Amino acid sequence: MAKRSHNEVQESLRELTRIFRPKDPRKFVKDYIRKYRITGGYEDELTVLVERELTKLNSPAS
């Protein structure tokens, strides 16, 4: 996957995470990959990204 394209996927997934605040990050990523036909092999990396974003959203602002 091209670097620019990969960054766009990550940013899009972050935005969707902020909007939907999924309860199950792995299922959310699987659905995202299926819906947007993302190249395989990035599922674990994207799941970690969603989990980090949810942690940021749930932590109090400093």
N, C-alpha and C positions, 0 to 999 in steps of 0.2 A: 504494500500500500504506500502510495506517495506520502511524503512527510506532510505536505499541506493538507492533503485529504485526511490523513490520520488526525491532525490537529483539529480539523473541522468536525470530525466524528466525536472527538473527545469533548469539544466545546458544546456541541449539540446535546450530547448525553448529559453533561453537567446542567444545562438549561432545563432539560426535561426532568431531571432529578429534582431540581429546585421547584418545578411546577407540580409534579405528581407526588413527590416524597414517598417512593415505593416502600412497602413493608418487607418485600423479599427482593433484595438487589440482584441475585442471580437470575431469578425468573424475569425481572425487568430487563436485564441485559439480553437474555435469550430472546425475548419478544422483540426487543429493539433490533438485534442482529437479523432476525427473521424478517421483520417488517421492512427494514431498509436495505436488506441484502448485503450486509457487511461481510467482507472476506473472513473466513474462519481463522481461528488461531488467536483471536484477540479477546476472547470471552473472559478469561481470568483477569487480564489487565483492565478491561473495562468494568468488571465487577468491583475490583479494588477502587477504581476511580469513583464509582457510584457510592460505595461504602464511605470513602473519605468525604465526599460531598455531603452525605447525610450526617456524618459526624460534625462537620462544620455547621450545618443548619441547626443541629440539636444542641450545640454548645452555646453558652451565653456569650453575648458580644462583650468584647473587652475594651 
